[in-house]
Structures are given as C-alpha cells and as structure tokens.
Amino acid sequence: MPKVTIVLTSLNHGRWLREAIESALRQTFDDFEMFIWDDASEDDSWAIIESYEKADARIKAFRNPERRRGIYAYNNAIKIAQGEYIAIHSSDDVWEADKLQKQVDFLDRNPEYGAVFAWPLIIDDDSRPIAVGNDLERSFAQPNRPRQQWLRRFLQAGNALCHPSVLIRKQCYADCGPYNPAFCQLGDFDMWVRLCLRHEIYVLPELLVRFRWHGDGSNTSAPNPATNNRHDFESLLALENFDRLDDLDEVLAIIPEGTKYLGEGDSDPTYVLGRALADICPFGFRRFYAQKLLFKLLADPERAARIKALHGFGPTELREIIGAGVVFAHPASTAAEAAGAPKQPATTPGENATMNSPQNFGYYSDDPLSDGIAAFNAGDYAHTIEYLAQAMQRAPEDPLPPAYLAFTAVQQDLLAEAQDFFARCMQLAPQRADLKAAFGESLLKAGHARLAADYLLEAVDAQPDLLVAYPALARSLYLSERAPEAISLLQGAAGIPSAAQETIQSVLLEILAESGDLTEFTHYCQKYSKGLSDDLLAVKCLMRFEQTGETLLQTLANVQARIEREGELARLARESVEATRLAKPRADNEKKIVFMVREHANLERLQQLHTVMLGLPPERFITSLILGGRAWLNHDALQACGLIADEVLVIADENSEQTARNIGAMAPDILIDMNAYDPTDWLEAFLAAAAPRKLLWGETPLPPIAQGVATLAGERLGLAEMFPTVTLPQMGEYLALPELAFTNDEARAADEAAFAFACLTPANRIGRDGWRLFANVLRACPGSVLTLNLKDLGAAARSFIAARFEAAQIDPARLRFVQAHTMEELCRLWVAIDAGLAAPVDGGGLALPTCLWMGKPYVALASTLPWSRRPAALLETAGAANRVAADEAAYVEQARTLAANGKVAPDPALRENLRAAGLNDEAAFVRGFTAAIDGVLQSELAAA
C-alpha cells in the first residue's frame, strides 16, 4: 500500500491545473496514490485530469455531477485512502519538489506529532511571488509551539496554518472526526482546533508550497463583506470546539491567566476558560464566545448553583462582563460608549478592588490614562480598555485615550473598530500628525501595509519634518508594491541629521537590497558606512558588479587601514597565544584544522566542507568547527557538519576579542574562514586569533588584507601570481551535480519558438551594468527572450529589473522570471534554455556549472580581476574557451551568433569535460584538499 495519499481538489482551475499536478508528480518522494476530485468544473479541467489519469497509474480521478465544494471531496477521499499519511493539495497551488519527502521524514521520526505543515510562498495568477513580506505570507510564517499554545493562538487570532501544506496522519481524522460539511470557508480551521485538542503539530520553517492568491478576489478567504461575515460567523462556530474542554489543567495550559479565577477548593474548567478568555479577547466575536460560555453555565440551574458556590459568580457579574466589552459596535455609538465607558463617575480606585485589578500588574497610578497606556504596553488589553474608558470620561477632550483604543483594536485585528476610535481621536486633535503616524505604524506592524501607507502619507504631508515616520512609511509603501516611492522618500531624508537618521539609512539599504538594485545599495552602503561591517559588505557587493575593481581595492585598503588603526589585533593575538598553552595535548602526527563558518554560509560550500571533513584521514587530522550565530540549530547542513566534527564551538553573543581567545584555546594548526570577508566582527576575530597558518575559503577569492593569510582557490583561476594562494586542483570545487537527462518531453512541450537566453545567476548579484549588457544582447537578437532568476526576491525586484530593460527600449514582455535555489532546480531550468549568459563580473554561483552540465553553451567576459575569473575558467575546463569574449562588443556578438544559428541539441561533451576535471568527483576533491593542506603544513615545518 502507498505511504501517502494525495487529495487534490479541482474547480475551474484549468489554467493552473497542470502545474499543480506536475508539482505532485515531480516529488522526490514517490510512494503515493493521488486522488484528483473535480467539483463539476465548467472549463477544461476534467479533460486535463482524465489525461493524467490515463498516463499515471497512481492517479484516480473523481468528478461530482454537481457543485458540492471541497469538504465533500476531502471526506470521501479520506474514507477510501490507503495511505498512512494524507496530503491536501489544491488545483491552483504548487508544491516544491522535496515537500513530501521532508514532511514524511518528519512524521516518521516524530510519532508524537499528528500533522506537519510548512510555510507558503504567496504567488499571483502568473506564478510570480507577491511582494516580500505580504500580509498573508507573514500570517502563515508561524513559529512552532506546543499544542496548547496553538490553541491559545486560535482563540486570540484565528487560523494561521496553510491547508494545502499539511501532511497529516490518517488516524488523526479517525480521532478527530471528518471535516464539517456545514463550513463554507473555515472548514480547515475547525479541523485544526479539533486536531490540537488531541495532537501535537509542527510547522516546517521552509517555503514548500506556492499558494496562489488570485487578483480577482476569487480565493475563498479573499476580503469582501460576504467573506468577512462568513469568517466571523464560522470562526465563532469553530471556537465552540473548546466547549468540550473539561480538564482544568488543560484550560490553564492554554490560558494561564485563568489562575486568578480559581476557587479556594474545586474549580469549574468552563467558568475559568470563559472568564480568562473574556480578559484576553476584549473585542468582537471572540469576546462573544467567552460571554456565551458563561451564559450557558448560568442557563443550567444545577451548574449555575455550583458556579455560585465555587466562584461567587452569577447573573449580576455576567451582566457587568457583557457591558464592559466591544462585541457589537452599533453605528450610532460614540467611541466612549463602544469602549464601555461608564455612564456614572468611576469608582474611586481601591473601592471594590479585585484580585485582577491593575494594582496586581504593577502599573496602577490613580491616573486612568497612564494606567491604560501602561496596560497597553504590557499587553493587558482588558485593563487597557477599562482604564482608557475612564480616561475618556474624565477628559473627553483628550485625543490620547481614543488613540490608544485604536491601537488596541489594531492588536486584536479589528480594523473597523480601530478606524472608528481613531476618527474620534482626529476629531479632537486634527493637527496631531504624530498620532496619525503612530496609528499608521501600528497598522504596519499588524500586517496591514496598504492601510498603513494611507495614514502615514497623510501624517508626512501634514508635517514633512516628521522624520521619525519616514521608515514606517517607506516600509509600508514598499510592501504595497510602491518601491520607487519608498526609495525616493528615503533617499531625500537619509542625509538630514535627525534622531531617525540611522534608521532611515538602514531601511533604505534594506529596501534597495530587496528591490535587487545592487548598484545603488552599494553606493549608499559606502556613503553611510559606520565601520568595518559596512565596508566589508560593500566589498562583497562590489566584487559582483564593479568592472574595473578600483573602488573595491580602495575599499579593501580602507578596511585594512581601519583594522590597523584600531590597534587591537596585536594585543588580542598575544592573549590568544597565551590561551593556546591551555589546549589539550595531542599526538605529534595529529594536526588540527579549525573551520569557521556562519549560519548563512553558501549551501554548496557547506557541502564541500562536509565532504572534506568526512574524507580527511582521521589518524592524521582533527577537524574542529566554530559555528557563528544562533540559526544553526535549524540549519540541516550545518548540523550535518557538526555531527562529524571532532569538536564544535558555538559563538553566539561573544565579541571579537572573546572569539579570538576561544579560537586560540583550540590550538589550531590551520585556521580556515569559510565566510571570507563576512560583514561582521568575525573577520576581526579570525585575524586576531593565534594560528600558524590562516586561509580564506570564501565563495569568491579576494586578496588577503593581513600578513600570514592566504586564499584557498582552484589552480585554474590562476591567482598564485597575484597574491598568497594555496591552490586546489582544477576548479577547486566539488559539486554533486545530478545525473539528469539533457532534455525531456515536458521541456519540448514548453519550448518557445523564440531563442531562449538565460542568466540564472541570482538577480541580487547583478548590477546595473549587467542589466545594460543583457539589454544589448536582446537588442542584437530580435525576438529572443531572457529568463532571469529572482531567487529570494519578489515583485519589487521584478519591477525594478523590468524598468531597466524598458529604459533601454526593450519590451519587458521578453523577460521570463523564475525562482530557483537548488542545483537540481537550476539543471531542470537549463533543459528548456538555449544558451546562458554570464553576468559581466560575478562568479556565477551554481548557475554556470549547471548550464554546462546540461550541455548548454554560455557566453562570458574575460577578466583580469581575481574575483571574476571563474566564468572563463569554467568554460576553459569544459573545453569551450571560444565562448570567452574579450569585451562587451564581442560578448554581444557571441550571443548574436548563437541566436542566429538557432536551437541546437545539447552538447554532451561539455558535461564529460567537467566530469573529467573532477567537478563532481568527491574522492578526487578530498585528495586534492588533503594534498594542499599537507603542502601548507610542510612549508610551515620547513620555515620552522
């Protein structure tokens, strides 16, 4: 029987259906059956489904004679599913190739979990990612938590789990019951509440599903009056699953605030739940649910008597609770009435004080406004409302109480109420642009970027010198797909001295980076450099696009001068030498290699490190690993390296001085920095640490900036005559390149008549000169198209790149955008491409070797810059040195000749030449690395 049953529901999604089905069939985990259930589609969906059923025995197709909605399909498919695990899929969504494998592995390893989810990447109708950080994507990007904390999250904020990302044990449906067919919109949320009442769940923090958000608002949960009403109504019904909670310990695990409602002896779980829930949910249908729980208790005479005896709670107390919150906002209500403001003067603080009064929370001051603000800052929204209502009663002309009530409503995701409160605030103080800016920022933090932009723009228009609002305004504009406005705003403000200047400059750099404007990013990084970290970041950027290298070399000189000027290295090194005396002794023939690596290290470089650590002779070498940062705990590649290292040192919060001492205490014979020129104090520690020999083994070779440091690089790059270099054989790389066919039927079916160029080097590594060069290629090759790899960039970068081509009179319609990360993804993309284009300066990452591996030519520029020699070296290694162009004119002519010759079959010789050079030979790579290290050790011995 199959391990997994995939249930894919279909309704009028013929445009995207093939992509959805193919993403399931291309899974690296293939032990599955697949049910495709069509809900009486009126387009060509059923014909597409039938064609796949005939072609693949794993697929079984079903069709409803009339519209019955998705839950009907889910429940019927689950009944007949043979799989141990059920995967839910949708006809307009797309799975990443390793989605099932990662989730099956997780459930196999963790039997205590009932289901595993993943983060989704939100895409539009054309399969393009919607702007980075969009509201929906952020709501799904949840951290992991125990099931009781998930239940609390459901109570306070609603659903946060992506249905088409789930892999769930079939047994869970037996335990929790089927999907409730009465739900039109939140059937999955209802299921997750029931699931977490019984089982633990886990969310893989990876983008494994591409969730399509349609521009026409046709998603089931797209915001409009009808879906908003259904959302609130069905959310209330889903919360009724909590009615069954009858274990007091479970209630307190979900809402610990309930401890203040415990009786002296026994306590009623439902009463405690209702009282605590009313406190943490002061608005809307959630508060209504809490009140309903308490009402049902009192409606049962026997239970009401018990509650009165245990807790002293009856109809009078319930009446006060119902009158104190905002559940139904009547249109005629004033802001004070909606907030539950008392009609009579407030009681004197201290009268009838209860155990849940603000005195017990440490912010009681006999000033209701101060208390309300303090409660808001403490996240105690029940007391926020109580005291701000009193403040409105005492000082109805003060705009701060309704402003903070607006902020509170935003925190509860009650936008209509928030805007009502803020309108009251503006009636009282229309000139307070600072309050308008604060309201906009609260909306931005809650994920409502477009609405935030409206308020922030009004605030800045009214008070242009309100510079503190500029960062939030720029971020809200950027998230609203108005990146050029955001950048222009910050560029104008970044040079104005103010308390917000540093933040403005930081946000400008962030947005430029996310927009893919590498050239401008580097310019402002240098312009506003605050020290070594910014200079090093500029170096890493300049090596990707500056064609002369002049600015880069000057910046490197500045870095060296800065380090020497600070004068700490000599002292640190002396202290580090002292620390080596405390190191554990070892045999004379054993040599220790210490590798320094950060959590954001290049994945392929980590694979090479793992290969080296496995292959070095254990009787001769001790391998030690220094891990920087905290994210390595969730980093599979780093953990794999850590498992095979002889010793591991984790550096989290230490400064460069402490890190240098720690490294010295390990007594390395050779110290290797895997993150050469990392923009942190990591480099300072590397340079200061005591080690006989230090090597930089970064993604791109750069000149060392201190004595006693050499660069580790492939001999084909020819760097030995330029600066101190320890050479590795051939390219000095090992890549586990997949044995894929050069072509396939799918690629032929998608083949365009136009000649297809591609530069699959990530777009954030290409400067404006690169886009200009590619535009010249398209101009010289009419009718050709160009595919570009956005990788982690989104809509803003797509718009920026398209604008560069449009400015060069090239129709952006000739551009194709993809998002590829892995070696296999790149190889599969090259199948449908005719020729590759190397960026004019960057080393090309995985894009160039995968292009040649798939038998496709690419064109590169010759370069004398050490960090730009890799493209030409790869071509020479593959036996295609004739593709190395002497200058840009020759580069364009090379591309024109390729296009003029038309489409040709892939050249297997390119792959064979790379294979012969050992690019995918693990053993040869380890032998070469070992020989290079032996050479270093022998030279040190001779020098001694």
Backbone hydrogen bonds, N-H to C=O, Kabsch-Sander energy under -0.5 kcal/mol:
donor,donor_aa,acceptor,acceptor_aa,energy
3,K,31,D,-0.9
4,V,31,D,-1.5
5,T,85,Y,-2.7
6,I,4,V,-0.5
6,I,33,E,-3.0
7,V,87,A,-3.1
8,L,6,I,-0.6
8,L,35,F,-3.1
9,T,7,V,-0.6
9,T,89,H,-1.6
10,S,37,W,-2.5
16,W,13,H,-1.4
17,L,13,H,-1.7
18,R,14,G,-0.6
20,A,16,W,-2.0
21,I,17,L,-2.7
22,E,18,R,-3.1
23,S,19,E,-1.8
24,A,20,A,-1.0
24,A,21,I,-0.7
25,L,21,I,-2.3
26,R,22,E,-2.0
27,Q,24,A,-1.4
28,T,97,A,-2.4
30,D,28,T,-0.6
32,F,30,D,-1.7
33,E,4,V,-2.2
34,M,58,R,-3.0
35,F,6,I,-3.3
36,I,34,M,-0.6
36,I,60,K,-2.4
37,W,8,L,-2.8
37,W,35,F,-0.6
38,D,36,I,-0.6
38,D,62,F,-3.0
39,D,10,S,-2.9
40,A,38,D,-1.0
48,I,44,D,-1.9
49,I,45,S,-2.6
50,E,46,W,-2.6
51,S,47,A,-1.8
52,Y,48,I,-1.7
53,E,49,I,-2.3
54,K,50,E,-2.1
55,A,51,S,-1.1
56,D,52,Y,-1.7
59,I,56,D,-1.8
60,K,34,M,-2.8
62,F,36,I,-2.5
64,N,38,D,-2.8
72,Y,69,R,-0.8
73,A,69,R,-0.8
74,Y,70,G,-2.4
75,N,71,I,-2.5
76,N,72,Y,-2.0
77,A,73,A,-2.8
78,I,74,Y,-2.6
79,K,75,N,-1.5
80,I,76,N,-1.1
81,A,77,A,-1.0
84,E,3,K,-1.1
85,Y,3,K,-2.0
86,I,168,I,-3.5
87,A,5,T,-2.8
88,I,166,V,-1.3
89,H,7,V,-2.8
91,S,9,T,-1.6
93,D,90,S,-1.4
94,V,210,R,-2.0
96,E,208,L,-2.7
99,K,96,E,-1.8
102,K,98,D,-2.3
103,Q,99,K,-1.9
104,V,100,L,-3.4
105,D,101,Q,-2.4
106,F,102,K,-1.6
107,L,103,Q,-2.4
108,D,104,V,-2.6
109,R,105,D,-1.9
110,N,106,F,-1.5
113,Y,110,N,-1.9
114,G,200,E,-3.2
115,A,200,E,-0.8
116,V,167,L,-2.6
117,F,202,Y,-3.2
119,W,204,L,-1.0
119,W,206,E,-1.8
121,L,209,V,-3.2
122,I,120,P,-0.6
123,I,211,F,-2.4
124,D,128,R,-2.5
127,S,124,D,-2.1
130,I,122,I,-2.7
134,N,131,A,-1.4
138,R,134,N,-2.3
139,S,135,D,-2.0
140,F,136,L,-1.4
141,A,137,E,-1.3
142,Q,140,F,-2.6
149,Q,146,P,-0.7
150,W,146,P,-1.8
151,L,147,R,-2.5
152,R,148,Q,-1.9
153,R,149,Q,-2.2
154,F,150,W,-2.6
155,L,151,L,-2.2
156,Q,152,R,-2.5
157,A,153,R,-3.0
158,G,153,R,-0.9
158,G,154,F,-1.0
163,H,161,L,-0.7
165,S,162,C,-1.9
166,V,163,H,-1.9
167,L,116,V,-2.2
168,I,86,I,-2.7
169,R,114,G,-2.5
170,K,84,E,-2.6
172,C,169,R,-1.4
173,Y,169,R,-0.7
173,Y,170,K,-0.8
174,A,170,K,-1.2
175,D,171,Q,-2.3
176,C,172,C,-2.9
177,G,173,Y,-1.8
183,F,180,N,-1.7
190,D,186,L,-2.4
191,M,187,G,-1.6
192,W,188,D,-2.4
193,V,189,F,-2.2
194,R,190,D,-1.8
195,L,191,M,-2.7
196,C,192,W,-2.6
197,L,193,V,-1.2
198,R,195,L,-1.6
199,H,195,L,-3.3
200,E,112,E,-0.8
202,Y,115,A,-1.5
204,L,117,F,-2.7
204,L,202,Y,-0.5
206,E,204,L,-2.4
208,L,119,W,-1.4
208,L,206,E,-1.5
209,V,119,W,-1.1
210,R,94,V,-3.9
211,F,121,L,-2.0
211,F,209,V,-0.8
212,R,210,R,-0.6
213,W,123,I,-3.2
214,H,212,R,-0.6
217,G,214,H,-1.5
222,A,219,N,-1.8
228,N,224,N,-2.8
229,N,225,P,-2.1
230,R,226,A,-2.4
231,H,227,T,-2.8
232,D,228,N,-2.1
233,F,229,N,-2.4
234,E,230,R,-3.2
235,S,231,H,-2.3
236,L,232,D,-2.0
237,L,233,F,-1.7
238,A,234,E,-2.6
239,L,235,S,-2.3
240,E,236,L,-0.9
240,E,237,L,-0.6
241,N,238,A,-1.7
242,F,239,L,-2.4
243,D,240,E,-1.6
244,R,241,N,-1.2
245,L,242,F,-1.9
246,D,244,R,-0.5
248,L,246,D,-0.6
251,V,247,D,-2.1
252,L,248,L,-2.5
253,A,249,D,-1.8
254,I,250,E,-1.6
255,I,251,V,-2.9
258,G,255,I,-2.3
259,T,256,P,-2.1
260,K,257,E,-1.3
261,Y,258,G,-2.0
262,L,259,T,-1.4
265,G,266,D,-0.6
272,V,268,D,-2.3
273,L,269,P,-2.5
274,G,270,T,-2.7
275,R,271,Y,-2.7
276,A,272,V,-2.4
277,L,273,L,-2.6
278,A,274,G,-1.9
279,D,275,R,-1.1
280,I,276,A,-2.0
281,C,277,L,-1.6
284,G,326,V,-2.2
287,R,283,F,-1.3
287,R,284,G,-0.5
288,F,284,G,-1.9
289,Y,285,F,-2.3
290,A,286,R,-1.9
291,Q,287,R,-2.7
292,K,288,F,-2.6
293,L,289,Y,-2.3
294,L,290,A,-1.9
295,F,291,Q,-2.6
296,K,292,K,-2.7
297,L,293,L,-1.6
298,L,294,L,-1.9
299,A,295,F,-1.5
300,D,296,K,-0.7
300,D,297,L,-0.9
304,A,300,D,-3.3
305,A,301,P,-2.1
306,R,302,E,-1.4
307,I,303,R,-2.6
308,K,304,A,-2.3
309,A,305,A,-2.0
310,L,306,R,-2.7
311,H,307,I,-3.1
312,G,307,I,-0.6
312,G,308,K,-1.5
313,F,307,I,-0.8
318,L,314,G,-2.2
319,R,315,P,-2.4
320,E,316,T,-1.6
321,I,317,E,-1.9
322,I,318,L,-2.7
323,G,319,R,-1.7
324,A,320,E,-0.7
324,A,321,I,-0.9
325,G,321,I,-0.7
326,V,282,P,-1.8
327,V,325,G,-0.8
329,A,327,V,-0.6
330,H,328,F,-1.0
333,S,330,H,-2.1
338,A,334,T,-2.7
339,A,335,A,-1.6
340,G,337,E,-1.6
341,A,336,A,-2.7
351,E,348,T,-2.6
353,A,350,G,-1.3
357,S,354,T,-1.8
360,N,357,S,-1.7
361,F,358,P,-1.8
362,G,358,P,-0.6
362,G,359,Q,-1.1
363,Y,358,P,-1.2
371,D,367,D,-3.0
372,G,368,P,-2.6
373,I,369,L,-2.4
374,A,370,S,-2.5
375,A,371,D,-2.7
376,F,372,G,-2.3
377,N,373,I,-2.6
378,A,374,A,-1.5
379,G,376,F,-1.5
380,D,375,A,-2.6
381,Y,379,G,-1.2
384,T,380,D,-1.7
385,I,381,Y,-2.2
386,E,382,A,-1.9
387,Y,383,H,-2.5
388,L,384,T,-2.3
389,A,385,I,-2.2
390,Q,386,E,-1.3
391,A,387,Y,-2.2
392,M,388,L,-2.4
393,Q,389,A,-1.6
394,R,390,Q,-2.4
395,A,391,A,-2.8
398,D,395,A,-2.1
403,A,399,P,-1.7
404,Y,400,L,-2.8
405,L,401,P,-2.1
406,A,402,P,-2.0
407,F,403,A,-2.1
408,T,404,Y,-2.3
409,A,405,L,-2.4
410,V,406,A,-2.1
411,Q,407,F,-1.9
412,Q,408,T,-1.2
413,D,410,V,-1.9
414,L,409,A,-2.6
415,L,413,D,-0.7
418,A,414,L,-2.3
419,Q,415,L,-2.6
420,D,416,A,-1.9
421,F,417,E,-2.6
422,F,418,A,-2.4
423,A,419,Q,-2.2
424,R,420,D,-1.6
425,C,421,F,-1.8
426,M,422,F,-2.5
427,Q,423,A,-1.8
428,L,424,R,-1.5
429,A,425,C,-1.9
432,R,429,A,-2.0
433,A,431,Q,-2.0
436,K,432,R,-1.5
437,A,433,A,-2.4
438,A,434,D,-2.2
439,F,435,L,-2.4
440,G,436,K,-2.3
441,E,437,A,-2.4
442,S,438,A,-2.1
443,L,439,F,-2.0
444,L,440,G,-2.2
445,K,441,E,-2.5
446,A,442,S,-1.4
447,G,444,L,-1.6
448,H,443,L,-2.8
449,A,447,G,-0.8
452,A,448,H,-2.3
453,A,449,A,-2.6
454,D,450,R,-1.5
455,Y,451,L,-1.6
456,L,452,A,-2.7
457,L,453,A,-2.6
458,E,454,D,-1.8
459,A,455,Y,-2.1
460,V,456,L,-2.4
461,D,457,L,-2.6
462,A,458,E,-1.9
463,Q,459,A,-1.8
466,L,463,Q,-2.1
467,L,465,D,-2.2
469,A,466,L,-2.0
470,Y,467,L,-1.4
473,L,469,A,-2.3
474,A,470,Y,-3.0
475,R,471,P,-2.5
476,S,472,A,-2.5
477,L,473,L,-2.5
478,Y,474,A,-2.7
479,L,475,R,-2.5
480,S,476,S,-1.0
481,E,478,Y,-1.7
482,R,477,L,-2.4
486,A,482,R,-1.8
487,I,483,A,-2.7
488,S,484,P,-2.5
489,L,485,E,-2.4
490,L,486,A,-2.0
491,Q,487,I,-2.7
492,G,488,S,-1.8
493,A,489,L,-1.2
494,A,490,L,-2.3
496,I,493,A,-1.6
501,Q,498,S,-1.3
504,I,500,A,-2.7
505,Q,501,Q,-2.5
506,S,502,E,-2.2
507,V,503,T,-2.7
508,L,504,I,-2.2
509,L,505,Q,-2.1
510,E,506,S,-2.2
511,I,507,V,-2.6
512,L,508,L,-2.4
513,A,509,L,-2.3
514,E,510,E,-2.5
515,S,511,I,-1.8
516,G,512,L,-0.6
516,G,513,A,-1.0
517,D,512,L,-1.9
518,L,516,G,-1.6
518,L,766,I,-0.6
521,F,517,D,-2.3
522,T,518,L,-2.3
523,H,519,T,-2.1
524,Y,520,E,-2.4
525,C,521,F,-2.2
526,Q,522,T,-2.3
527,K,523,H,-2.4
528,Y,524,Y,-2.3
529,S,526,Q,-1.3
535,D,531,G,-2.0
536,L,532,L,-2.6
537,L,533,S,-1.9
538,A,534,D,-2.2
539,V,535,D,-2.0
540,K,536,L,-2.2
541,C,537,L,-1.7
542,L,538,A,-3.1
543,M,539,V,-1.9
544,R,541,C,-2.0
545,F,541,C,-0.6
545,F,542,L,-1.1
546,E,542,L,-2.5
547,Q,545,F,-0.6
553,L,549,G,-2.4
554,Q,550,E,-2.1
555,T,551,T,-2.5
556,L,552,L,-2.6
557,A,553,L,-2.2
558,N,554,Q,-2.1
559,V,555,T,-2.3
560,Q,556,L,-2.6
561,A,557,A,-2.7
562,R,558,N,-2.6
563,I,559,V,-2.5
564,E,560,Q,-2.5
565,R,561,A,-2.8
566,E,562,R,-1.9
567,G,563,I,-0.8
567,G,564,E,-0.7
568,E,563,I,-0.5
572,L,568,E,-2.6
573,A,569,L,-2.8
574,R,570,A,-2.3
575,E,571,R,-2.3
576,S,572,L,-2.4
577,V,573,A,-2.3
578,E,574,R,-1.8
579,A,575,E,-1.6
580,T,576,S,-1.2
580,T,577,V,-0.5
581,R,577,V,-0.6
581,R,578,E,-1.1
582,L,579,A,-1.6
583,A,580,T,-1.5
590,E,587,A,-1.3
591,K,620,R,-2.5
593,I,591,K,-0.5
593,I,622,I,-2.9
594,V,592,K,-0.5
594,V,670,I,-2.7
595,F,593,I,-0.6
595,F,624,S,-2.8
596,M,594,V,-0.5
596,M,672,I,-3.1
597,V,595,F,-0.5
597,V,626,I,-2.7
599,E,628,G,-1.1
601,A,598,R,-1.5
606,L,602,N,-2.0
607,Q,603,L,-2.0
608,Q,604,E,-2.1
609,L,605,R,-2.3
610,H,606,L,-2.8
611,T,607,Q,-2.2
612,V,608,Q,-2.4
613,M,609,L,-2.8
614,L,610,H,-1.9
615,G,611,T,-1.8
616,L,612,V,-2.3
620,R,617,P,-1.7
621,F,617,P,-2.1
622,I,591,K,-3.0
623,T,621,F,-0.5
624,S,593,I,-2.8
624,S,622,I,-0.5
625,L,647,E,-2.4
626,I,595,F,-3.0
627,L,625,L,-0.6
627,L,649,L,-2.7
628,G,597,V,-2.0
629,G,651,I,-2.4
633,L,630,R,-1.4
634,N,631,A,-1.7
635,H,632,W,-1.8
636,D,634,N,-0.7
639,Q,635,H,-2.4
640,A,636,D,-2.4
641,C,637,A,-1.7
642,G,638,L,-2.5
643,L,639,Q,-2.0
644,I,640,A,-0.9
644,I,641,C,-0.6
645,A,641,C,-0.9
646,D,623,T,-2.6
647,E,623,T,-1.1
649,L,625,L,-2.9
651,I,627,L,-3.7
651,I,649,L,-0.5
652,A,650,V,-0.6
659,T,655,N,-2.6
660,A,656,S,-2.5
661,R,657,E,-1.9
662,N,658,Q,-2.4
663,I,659,T,-2.4
664,G,660,A,-2.4
665,A,661,R,-2.2
666,M,662,N,-0.8
666,M,663,I,-1.1
667,A,664,G,-1.6
669,D,592,K,-2.4
670,I,592,K,-1.8
671,L,693,R,-2.6
672,I,594,V,-3.0
672,I,670,I,-0.5
673,D,671,L,-0.5
673,D,695,L,-2.6
674,M,596,M,-3.0
674,M,672,I,-0.7
678,D,675,N,-1.3
680,T,678,D,-2.5
683,L,680,T,-0.8
685,A,681,D,-2.0
686,F,682,W,-2.2
687,L,683,L,-2.7
688,A,684,E,-2.0
689,A,685,A,-2.1
691,A,689,A,-0.6
693,R,669,D,-0.7
694,K,708,G,-1.2
695,L,671,L,-2.8
696,L,710,A,-2.4
697,W,673,D,-2.8
697,W,695,L,-0.6
709,V,706,A,-1.1
710,A,694,K,-2.2
711,T,724,P,-2.3
712,L,696,L,-2.6
713,A,711,T,-0.6
713,A,726,V,-1.9
714,G,731,M,-0.6
715,E,728,L,-2.6
716,R,730,Q,-2.5
717,L,714,G,-1.3
718,G,715,E,-1.6
722,M,719,L,-2.2
723,F,719,L,-1.7
726,V,711,T,-2.8
727,T,725,T,-0.6
728,L,713,A,-2.3
732,G,729,P,-2.2
735,L,919,L,-3.0
737,L,735,L,-2.4
740,L,738,P,-1.8
748,R,744,N,-1.9
749,A,745,D,-2.3
750,A,746,E,-1.7
751,D,748,R,-0.8
757,F,755,F,-0.7
757,F,785,V,-3.0
758,A,835,A,-1.3
759,C,787,T,-2.4
763,A,789,N,-2.6
765,R,762,P,-2.1
766,I,763,A,-1.6
770,G,767,G,-0.7
771,W,767,G,-1.6
772,R,768,R,-2.2
773,L,769,D,-2.2
774,F,770,G,-2.4
775,A,771,W,-2.1
776,N,772,R,-1.9
777,V,773,L,-1.7
778,L,774,F,-2.2
779,R,775,A,-2.3
780,A,776,N,-1.9
781,C,777,V,-1.0
784,S,781,C,-2.0
785,V,755,F,-2.3
786,L,814,R,-2.5
787,T,757,F,-2.0
788,L,816,R,-3.1
789,N,759,C,-1.1
789,N,761,T,-0.5
790,L,788,L,-0.8
790,L,818,V,-2.9
791,K,818,V,-0.6
793,L,790,L,-2.4
794,G,514,E,-0.6
798,R,794,G,-1.8
799,S,795,A,-2.4
800,F,796,A,-2.3
801,I,797,A,-2.7
802,A,798,R,-2.4
803,A,799,S,-2.1
804,R,800,F,-1.5
805,F,801,I,-1.7
806,E,802,A,-2.5
807,A,803,A,-2.2
808,A,804,R,-0.8
809,Q,806,E,-1.8
810,I,805,F,-2.7
811,D,809,Q,-0.5
814,R,811,D,-2.3
815,L,812,P,-2.1
816,R,786,L,-2.8
818,V,788,L,-2.5
826,L,822,T,-2.0
827,C,823,M,-2.4
828,R,824,E,-2.4
829,L,825,E,-1.8
830,W,826,L,-2.2
831,V,827,C,-1.0
832,A,828,R,-0.5
832,A,829,L,-1.1
833,I,830,W,-1.4
834,D,756,A,-2.3
835,A,756,A,-1.6
836,G,857,P,-3.4
837,L,758,A,-2.6
838,A,859,V,-2.8
842,D,544,R,-1.0
847,A,844,G,-1.3
848,L,844,G,-0.7
850,T,846,L,-1.9
851,C,847,A,-1.5
852,L,848,L,-2.0
853,W,849,P,-2.4
854,M,850,T,-1.7
855,G,852,L,-2.1
856,K,851,C,-2.2
859,V,836,G,-1.9
860,A,883,R,-1.8
862,A,885,A,-3.1
868,S,865,L,-1.9
869,R,866,P,-0.8
873,A,869,R,-2.2
874,L,870,R,-2.7
875,L,871,P,-2.0
876,E,872,A,-2.5
877,T,873,A,-2.4
878,A,874,L,-2.0
879,G,876,E,-1.3
880,A,875,L,-3.3
883,R,880,A,-2.1
884,V,881,A,-1.8
885,A,860,A,-3.6
885,A,883,R,-0.7
891,Y,887,D,-2.2
892,V,888,E,-2.6
893,E,889,A,-2.1
894,Q,890,A,-2.6
895,A,891,Y,-2.2
896,R,892,V,-2.6
897,T,893,E,-2.5
898,L,894,Q,-2.1
899,A,895,A,-2.4
900,A,896,R,-2.6
901,N,897,T,-1.9
902,G,898,L,-0.6
902,G,899,A,-0.8
907,D,855,G,-2.6
910,L,907,D,-1.3
911,R,907,D,-0.6
912,E,908,P,-2.2
913,N,909,A,-2.4
914,L,910,L,-1.8
915,R,911,R,-2.6
916,A,912,E,-2.6
917,A,913,N,-1.6
918,G,915,R,-1.7
919,L,914,L,-2.1
921,D,918,G,-1.5
922,E,920,N,-0.8
925,F,921,D,-2.1
926,V,922,E,-2.2
927,R,923,A,-2.5
928,G,924,A,-2.5
929,F,925,F,-2.4
930,T,926,V,-2.8
931,A,927,R,-2.4
932,A,928,G,-2.2
933,I,929,F,-2.4
934,D,930,T,-2.6
935,G,931,A,-2.2
936,V,932,A,-1.8
937,L,933,I,-2.6
938,Q,934,D,-2.7
939,S,935,G,-2.2
940,E,936,V,-2.0
941,L,937,L,-2.2
942,A,938,Q,-2.6
943,A,939,S,-2.2
944,A,940,E,-2.3
